[in-house]
Amino acid sequence: MSRRTPRKWLRWQYQKLAKKPTVYDYKQIVIDLLGPEIPGANYPCLMPNWDNTPRSGRNGIVFHGATPELFRIQAREALKRIQHHPANDRIVFIKSWNEWAEGNYLEPDLKFGHAFLEVVRDVFAEGAT
């Protein structure tokens, strides 16, 4: 967490002192999760969800409100960032360990079914044409 973004830094400090997990609104950070655009070989990393409070408790981090629709925005932005790369460098990573204990998975679930997987299929199939 950088002091260059004082509001985020102060919020993080408060959460730490209050001994509460840090909760981010997924809608507010969906593009920020990709990291900054850097010239040259730059490989964005999609993050469909995250909640490591089962393991980390009060020190955990939660991305609240992740939906397939928001994930689609993130995936399209990642695709946009790599389309100008040479074909062999058009790589997008997906940070998803199928780690249910950390709320970090890209598998069918009861809430959204196959929707997150369908986003990956749809967005990157569109980008292949």
C-alpha positions in Angstrom: 0.0 0.0 0.0 1.6 3.3 -1.1 1.4 6.6 0.6 1.0 8.1 -2.9 -2.7 7.3 -2.6 -3.4 8.8 0.8 -7.1 7.9 1.0 -6.4 4.2 0.4 -3.4 4.2 2.7 -5.4 5.9 5.5 -8.2 3.4 5.1 -5.8 0.5 5.2 -4.2 1.9 8.4 -7.6 2.3 10.0 -8.6 -1.3 9.1 -5.3 -2.5 10.5 -5.7 -0.6 13.8 -9.4 -1.6 14.1 -8.4 -5.2 13.6 -10.9 -5.7 10.8 -10.3 -7.2 7.4 -9.7 -4.7 4.6 -12.7 -4.7 2.3 -12.6 -3.3 -1.2 -15.6 -2.7 -3.4 -14.8 -4.8 -6.5 -16.6 -2.3 -8.7 -14.2 0.4 -7.6 -11.0 -1.6 -8.1 -11.9 -3.8 -11.1 -9.5 -2.0 -13.5 -6.9 -1.2 -10.8 -6.5 -4.9 -10.2 -4.8 -5.2 -13.6 -2.0 -2.9 -12.5 -0.6 0.0 -14.4 -0.2 0.0 -18.2 3.5 -0.2 -18.9 5.0 0.1 -22.3 6.6 -3.1 -23.8 5.9 -6.6 -22.7 3.3 -6.3 -20.0 1.0 -9.2 -19.1 -2.2 -8.2 -17.2 -3.6 -10.5 -14.5 -7.3 -11.0 -14.0 -8.6 -11.5 -10.5 -12.2 -12.7 -10.5 -12.6 -12.7 -6.7 -10.7 -12.7 -3.4 -11.5 -13.2 0.3 -8.8 -14.7 2.4 -10.4 -14.0 5.8 -11.0 -17.7 6.5 -7.2 -18.1 6.7 -6.1 -14.6 7.7 -9.0 -13.5 9.9 -8.8 -9.8 10.7 -5.7 -9.4 8.6 -7.6 -10.6 5.5 -8.5 -8.8 2.3 -11.9 -9.0 0.7 -13.0 -7.9 -2.8 -16.7 -7.5 -2.2 -19.3 -7.5 -4.9 -17.5 -9.4 -7.7 -19.9 -10.4 -10.4 -19.4 -11.8 -13.9 -20.5 -8.5 -15.4 -17.7 -6.6 -13.6 -15.2 -9.4 -14.4 -16.1 -9.0 -18.1 -15.1 -5.3 -17.8 -11.7 -6.4 -16.4 -11.2 -9.1 -19.0 -12.0 -6.7 -21.9 -9.6 -4.2 -20.6 -6.9 -6.8 -20.3 -7.5 -7.9 -23.8 -7.4 -4.3 -25.0 -4.0 -3.9 -23.3 -2.4 -6.9 -25.1 -3.9 -6.6 -28.6 -1.0 -4.5 -29.9 1.6 -7.0 -28.7 3.2 -9.5 -31.1 1.1 -12.7 -31.3 3.5 -14.7 -29.1 3.3 -12.0 -26.4 -0.5 -11.8 -26.1 -0.7 -13.3 -22.7 -3.2 -12.7 -19.9 -2.9 -14.4 -16.6 -5.8 -15.3 -14.4 -5.1 -15.4 -10.7 -7.3 -18.1 -9.6 -5.9 -21.0 -7.6 -9.3 -22.7 -7.3 -8.6 -21.9 -3.7 -12.1 -21.9 -2.1 -10.6 -21.2 1.3 -9.4 -17.9 -0.1 -12.4 -17.1 -2.1 -10.2 -17.2 -5.2 -11.6 -19.6 -7.8 -12.7 -19.8 -11.3 -15.1 -22.7 -11.3 -18.9 -23.1 -11.4 -20.6 -22.2 -8.1 -24.1 -22.0 -6.8 -24.4 -18.3 -7.0 -23.2 -17.6 -10.6 -23.1 -21.1 -12.2 -20.7 -21.1 -15.2 -20.9 -17.3 -15.7 -17.3 -16.4 -14.8 -16.0 -19.2 -17.1 -18.3 -18.0 -19.8 -16.8 -14.5 -19.6 -13.3 -15.9 -20.2 -14.6 -17.9 -23.2 -16.6 -15.0 -24.7 -14.1 -12.2 -24.3 -11.1 -14.1 -25.5 -13.0 -15.8 -28.3 -14.0 -12.3 -29.5 -10.4 -11.2 -29.3 -9.2 -14.1 -31.4 -11.3 -13.0 -34.4 
